[in-house]
C-alpha cells in the first residue's frame, strides 16, 4: 500500500495530476493523507481505491458539499453518516476529514460485503445499492 503523489505519472491523466498537485499543496494534505492511510490499513480497503473515490467525488476538496447535501472529500450523505456510526461505534462528524474518510470507507466496505465484488460496491456507492440490484 502506498500513497500516490502528484509527481507520479504512471497512467494518471493530466487532470488527475493537476488535482493531486493542488491536494498536495493544500493545508489539509497531511490530515487527509493520514486519514487515508489509517482507514485503508485498519479496515482493509485499498488506498488507491479510496483516492480514486475522493478524486471522483470531490476532487480532494474536504469542504465540498454537493447540491444533494453530500459532505466532504468522500461526499458522504448525512443519512449514510448516521448509518455508519453503528459500524464506527460512535457518532461521526462528516465535516472532519478523518471521520468523513472513515464513513466513506466503511460504506464501501459494507457495500463490498453485500455485493461480493468491488465493481458493484463502487457502483452502489455512487448510485445506491437498490439501483445496482435493479439495473446492474
N, C-alpha and C positions, 0 to 999 in steps of 0.2 A: 504494500500500500504506500503510495507516495502522493505528494501534493503537486499538482500541475501549476507551474509558474508561468508568468507572462512571457518569459523569454523562450519558452519551448515552442517549436514549430511543427512538431510531428503531427501532420494532418489537421491541425487547427486552422480554421478559416481566419482570414484577416479580421473579420468582425469579432470572432471569439478571442483572438489575440488582443484586440483593442479593449474588449470588455475586461479581460483578465488584467491587462495593464492598468486600467482605471481602478479595478478592485485592489490590486497590489499596492496602489498609491493611496488608497483611501485610509482614513484614520481607523476604521473598523477592521482592517485587514487581519491584524493579529488575533483579534477576538473571533472573527469568522473562521480563520484557519484553525484555531484551537477547537472551536465548536465542531467543525467538520471532522477533525482527527478524533476527538473524543467520541462523537456519535458513531463514526464508522468502526472504530476499534471496539467499543463497548457493545454495539448491537449488530455486528457482522453485516454491515452494509458497505458496499464498495465505495470508496471515497470519490472515485471518478464518476460514478453514477450520481452521487449527491451533488457534485459540482455541475454535472450536466443539467440536473433538475433546476438548480439555482440559476444557472445561466439562462435557461429557457423561461423560468417562471418570473424572475425579477431582474435579470442582468446584473446580479450581485448587489442589488440595492437593498440594504437592510431596512430602509424607511419606506419601501414600496407598499402601496395599498391599491388593490385593484378596484375597478368600478363595482364589482360584486362584493367587496369587503374582505378579500383575502389579504393577509398581512405578512410583511417581512420577506426575507430572502427566499424562503420556501413557499411563500404565498399560501399560508395555511388559513383556511376559513375558521372563524371563531367557533362554530359548532364542532369542527374537527378537533380544534384545540381542547375543547371541553371533553370530547370523547377520549382523546389521547391522555388526558390527566389520569385516567384509570390505569393505563399502562405505565405511566411515569410514577404513579403513586403520590402525586402532588399536583396542585394547580400549576398550569403553565402560563407564563407571561409571553404572549406571542410577539410582542414588540422587543423582547430581549433576544438577542441573536442566538445565544445558546439554547434557550427554550424553543425558539422558532425552528432551528435546525433539528432539535430533538423531536419536536412534534411532527415535522415533515418526514424525518427518518423513520419514526415509529409507525407513521401512517403507511409508508412504503413497505415496511416490514410486515405489518398486519395484512396489507393487501397481497403481498407475496405469499404469505401463508394460506390465504384464501383462494388465490388463483393458481398457485403452484408454478408460475412462470414469471420471470422478471418483466418480459414484454407486456403481459397482461396487467401486472401490478402497476407498471408505469402508465399504461393506458387508463387504468382505473383511477390513478392519482389525478390525471388531467380531466377525465370526463365522467368519473363516478363509476363505481362497481356495477350498479344496475345497468348503466348504458353499455358497459363492456359485456355483461352477461346477455343482454338483449341483442346488441348489434355486432358484438365482436370487437 
